[in-house]
Amino acid sequence: MSDSKLDFNLFGDDEEPVESAEKESGTIYDKIESESTVFGKILSKIPGFSGMVEKSRRREADQMVRSYIVRQLEEARLQLGNVQSDMSGDILKAIDYAEPIGRIDTRLMGLIGKIDDAPVGYAGLFDAVKIKEEELAEIYDFDAAMLDHADYITAGVAALRKTVRDDGDISSAIRDLNNAVTEANTVFAARQDMLAGIE
């Protein structure tokens, strides 16, 4: 992959579009889409995302991805609350697992806050006119990874709830869910570090 930088308008302008910027933007997105399934994964999950990137409206595109993830994680928290309700019929079981489930809920709430409160946009990208193709591809890799981890957390909560209802290995299900939340936090932290380092 070439190390040369490609020009495109990062902000876009619906009223006065810049033809050269749109042309370059289309080129870089087309390249990334043709070389990876990552871009397609994001498009398949988030309606309207394609329209944002085609107009180089990176702020809106970033907000769209993060809002989608936040909504999914908030729903996972609601379902985790239902797990605790499911245990209410067995007071000993509820007491035994209240603390580990509570810790997961707290960490999940913290992750949601970090994603929701992160500065809108891609840090240094809004101060630059040029971006390397590989840098933009890396951003989409992280976006797709976060979408995957939101799915893992959702699946982990569902698995925990099923385990509680089936009187299965609750400790193991809690461990799996905790690992999913840990991994999501790690990926998001790495994403933010990468974005902060783009000049």
Long-range contacts (C-beta under 8 A, 24 or more apart in sequence): 1-133, 1-134, 2-133, 3-132, 4-132, 5-130, 5-131, 5-132, 6-130, 6-131, 6-132, 6-133, 7-129, 7-130, 8-56, 8-131, 9-56, 9-129, 10-56, 10-58, 10-125, 10-126, 10-128, 10-129, 10-131, 11-56, 11-57, 11-58, 11-59, 11-126, 12-55, 12-56, 12-57, 14-55, 17-55, 21-56, 22-55, 22-56, 25-53, 25-54, 25-55, 25-56, 26-54, 28-131, 28-133, 28-136, 29-53, 29-54, 31-133, 32-133, 32-136, 32-137, 32-140, 35-137, 36-137, 36-140, 36-141, 38-137, 38-140, 38-141, 38-143, 38-144, 39-140, 39-144, 41-144, 41-147, 42-140, 42-143, 42-144, 42-147, 45-147, 58-121, 58-122, 58-125, 58-126, 59-120, 59-121, 59-126, 62-120, 62-121, 62-122, 63-120, 65-143, 65-146, 65-147, 66-115, 66-116, 66-118, 68-147, 69-115, 69-146, 69-147, 69-150, 70-112, 70-115, 70-116, 72-150, 72-151, 72-153, 72-154, 73-108, 73-111, 73-112, 73-115, 73-150, 73-153, 74-112, 75-154, 76-108, 76-150, 76-153, 76-154, 76-157, 77-105, 77-108, 77-109, 77-112, 79-154, 79-157, 79-158, 79-161, 80-104, 80-105, 80-108, 80-157, 80-160, 81-105, 82-161, 83-157, 83-160, 83-161, 83-164, 86-161, 86-164, 86-165, 87-164, 93-164, 93-170, 97-170, 97-174, 100-174, 100-178, 101-174, 103-178, 104-174, 104-177, 104-178, 104-181, 107-178, 107-181, 107-182, 107-185, 108-153, 108-181, 110-185, 111-181, 111-184, 111-185, 111-188, 114-185, 114-188, 115-146, 115-188, 118-192, 122-195, 122-198, 123-195, 123-196, 123-198, 124-195, 124-196, 124-197, 124-198, 124-199, 125-195, 125-198, 128-198, 128-199, 131-198, 135-198, 138-194, 139-194, 139-195, 142-187, 142-190, 142-191, 142-194, 143-191, 145-187, 145-191, 146-184, 146-187, 146-188, 146-191, 149-180, 149-183, 149-184, 149-187, 150-184, 152-180, 152-183, 152-184, 153-177, 153-180, 153-181, 153-184, 155-180, 156-180, 156-181
